[in-house]
Amino acid sequence: MRGRLFPVVDGWYEWRQEPPLAQSVQVRVGVSDGGRLVLTGLRIDGSPSADLLRAIPVGRIEAAANAQLAVVHESIGTPPVFNPRARPVAPPVVVDGGWETVEPALAVPRDAAAGGGRSRGRPDVFYREVADVYLDFAQDSPRPACDLADQHGVPVSTAHRWVKEARRRGFLPPGRPGKSG
């Protein structure tokens, strides 16, 4: 089962999935104390039945929210504003050996002390791609890190390390023990 959230009005999103649910379902999303996006409201067109309530995939909806949306503004006393998650548009570009950039607005100076002007480890664009693939797998699979490892032909521990670094760099929301996404 795969689904997506579509903005409706006033912070509500319609959940659409294949196969479709019997009635239209709308959700409201908020930021938890840990920084993850979670459901804070649920609307159902018509009268809810036990079968419909059991069929609503709350975990998948939260995984989709964390995959599709990013918090772009939240101040004290105001609700958060969500925008579609930014995707990298190009590989990193090195200009004059002193700057590393994915998008010009996000340019960061390289640390000259680390390896004579070379950045250690992998560039941000790699971890953005890891985050995107991981979040896509998390919508359908209970083991997205294993799927990521299989896709890239690496041990699962390496995929977990990539995911951990993507979280550290802010490309993935904080994790929850025992939950994917």
C-alpha positions as CSV (number, residue, x, y, z in Angstrom):
1,M,0.0,0.0,0.0
2,R,1.4,3.4,-1.0
3,G,-0.2,6.7,-0.3
4,R,0.4,10.5,-0.4
5,L,-0.8,13.6,1.4
6,F,-2.4,16.4,-0.5
7,P,-2.9,19.9,1.1
8,V,-6.6,20.8,1.4
9,V,-7.1,23.9,3.6
10,D,-6.1,25.4,7.0
11,G,-3.3,22.8,7.6
12,W,-5.4,19.8,6.7
13,Y,-4.1,17.2,4.2
14,E,-6.1,14.5,2.4
15,W,-4.7,11.0,2.5
16,R,-5.0,9.1,-0.8
17,Q,-3.8,5.6,-1.1
18,E,-4.0,2.5,-3.4
19,P,-6.3,0.7,-2.8
20,P,-8.5,3.7,-1.8
21,L,-10.3,3.8,1.5
22,A,-14.1,3.6,1.6
23,Q,-14.4,7.3,2.6
24,S,-12.3,10.4,2.3
25,V,-9.8,10.8,5.2
26,Q,-8.1,14.1,6.1
27,V,-5.3,14.6,8.7
28,R,-3.7,17.4,10.5
29,V,0.1,17.2,11.1
30,G,2.1,18.7,13.9
31,V,5.7,18.5,15.3
32,S,6.3,16.2,18.3
33,D,8.6,17.0,21.1
34,G,11.3,14.9,19.4
35,G,11.0,16.8,16.1
36,R,9.1,14.2,14.1
37,L,5.9,15.0,12.3
38,V,2.9,13.2,13.8
39,L,-0.8,13.2,13.3
40,T,-2.7,15.8,15.5
41,G,-6.1,15.5,13.9
42,L,-8.3,13.2,11.8
43,R,-11.4,13.9,9.8
44,I,-13.6,11.3,8.1
45,D,-16.3,12.1,5.6
46,G,-19.5,10.4,6.7
47,S,-19.9,8.1,9.7
48,P,-16.9,6.1,10.7
49,S,-17.1,2.3,10.9
50,A,-14.9,0.0,12.8
51,D,-13.6,-1.4,9.5
52,L,-12.7,2.0,8.2
53,L,-10.9,3.0,11.4
54,R,-8.9,-0.2,11.3
55,A,-8.1,0.4,7.6
56,I,-6.6,3.9,8.2
57,P,-2.8,3.3,8.2
58,V,-1.7,5.9,10.8
59,G,1.9,4.8,10.8
60,R,2.1,5.0,7.0
61,I,0.5,8.4,7.1
62,E,3.1,9.7,9.6
63,A,5.9,8.1,7.5
64,A,4.5,9.9,4.4
65,A,4.3,13.2,6.3
66,N,7.9,12.9,7.3
67,A,8.9,11.9,3.8
68,Q,6.9,14.6,2.0
69,L,6.9,17.6,4.4
70,A,9.5,19.7,6.1
71,V,9.0,22.3,8.9
72,V,10.0,25.6,7.5
73,H,8.7,28.0,10.1
74,E,7.6,27.6,13.7
75,S,7.7,30.2,16.4
76,I,6.3,30.2,19.9
77,G,2.5,30.5,19.9
78,T,2.1,30.0,16.1
79,P,1.4,26.7,14.3
80,P,4.2,25.3,12.2
81,V,4.3,25.9,8.4
82,F,5.0,22.9,6.2
83,N,6.4,22.9,2.7
84,P,7.2,20.0,0.4
85,R,10.6,18.6,1.3
86,A,13.3,20.1,-0.9
87,R,15.1,17.7,-3.2
88,P,18.7,18.2,-4.4
89,V,18.8,19.6,-7.8
90,A,22.4,19.0,-8.8
91,P,25.5,17.3,-7.5
92,P,27.9,19.3,-5.4
93,V,30.0,21.8,-7.3
94,V,33.5,22.9,-6.2
95,V,34.3,26.5,-7.0
96,D,37.9,27.6,-6.6
97,G,38.5,24.6,-4.2
98,G,37.1,26.6,-1.3
99,W,33.3,26.2,-1.4
100,E,31.1,23.2,-1.6
101,T,27.5,23.8,-2.7
102,V,24.4,21.9,-3.8
103,E,22.4,25.0,-4.3
104,P,24.0,28.5,-4.3
105,A,21.9,29.7,-1.4
106,L,23.2,26.8,0.7
107,A,26.9,27.3,0.0
108,V,29.2,26.4,3.0
109,P,32.9,27.0,3.3
110,R,35.1,23.9,3.3
111,D,37.2,23.2,6.3
112,A,40.8,23.8,5.1
113,A,42.3,22.0,8.1
114,A,40.5,18.7,7.2
115,G,42.7,17.1,4.6
116,G,44.3,20.0,3.0
117,G,41.1,21.7,1.7
118,R,39.3,18.5,1.0
119,S,36.1,17.6,2.9
120,R,36.2,14.3,4.8
121,G,33.5,11.8,4.3
122,R,30.7,12.1,1.7
123,P,29.1,15.3,0.6
124,D,25.7,16.5,1.8
125,V,24.1,15.6,-1.6
126,F,24.8,11.9,-0.9
127,Y,23.1,12.0,2.5
128,R,20.1,13.9,1.0
129,E,19.8,11.1,-1.5
130,V,20.1,8.5,1.2
131,A,17.3,10.3,3.1
132,D,15.0,10.5,0.1
133,V,15.5,6.8,-0.7
134,Y,15.1,5.8,3.0
135,L,11.9,7.8,3.3
136,D,10.5,6.3,0.1
137,F,11.2,2.8,1.4
138,A,9.8,3.7,4.9
139,Q,6.3,4.3,3.3
140,D,6.1,0.7,2.1
141,S,8.5,-1.4,4.1
142,P,8.9,-2.2,7.8
143,R,12.7,-2.5,7.2
144,P,13.7,0.5,5.1
145,A,17.4,0.3,6.1
146,C,17.6,-3.3,4.9
147,D,16.0,-2.3,1.6
148,L,18.5,0.6,1.3
149,A,21.4,-1.9,1.9
150,D,20.0,-4.4,-0.6
151,Q,19.6,-1.7,-3.3
152,H,23.2,-0.5,-2.9
153,G,24.8,-3.8,-2.2
154,V,26.2,-2.8,1.2
155,P,25.9,-4.4,4.7
156,V,22.9,-3.3,6.7
157,S,25.2,-1.7,9.3
158,T,26.5,0.6,6.6
159,A,23.0,1.6,5.6
160,H,22.2,2.3,9.3
161,R,25.4,4.4,9.5
162,W,24.3,6.4,6.4
163,V,20.8,6.9,7.9
164,K,22.3,8.0,11.2
165,E,24.5,10.6,9.4
166,A,21.6,11.8,7.3
167,R,19.7,12.4,10.6
168,R,22.7,14.2,12.1
169,R,22.9,16.5,9.1
170,G,19.2,17.3,9.3
171,F,18.0,15.5,6.2
172,L,15.8,13.0,8.2
173,P,13.6,13.7,11.2
174,P,14.6,12.2,14.6
175,G,14.0,8.5,14.8
176,R,11.6,6.6,17.1
177,P,12.8,3.2,18.5
178,G,11.1,0.4,16.6
179,K,9.5,2.6,14.0
180,S,10.7,3.2,10.4
181,G,10.7,6.6,8.9
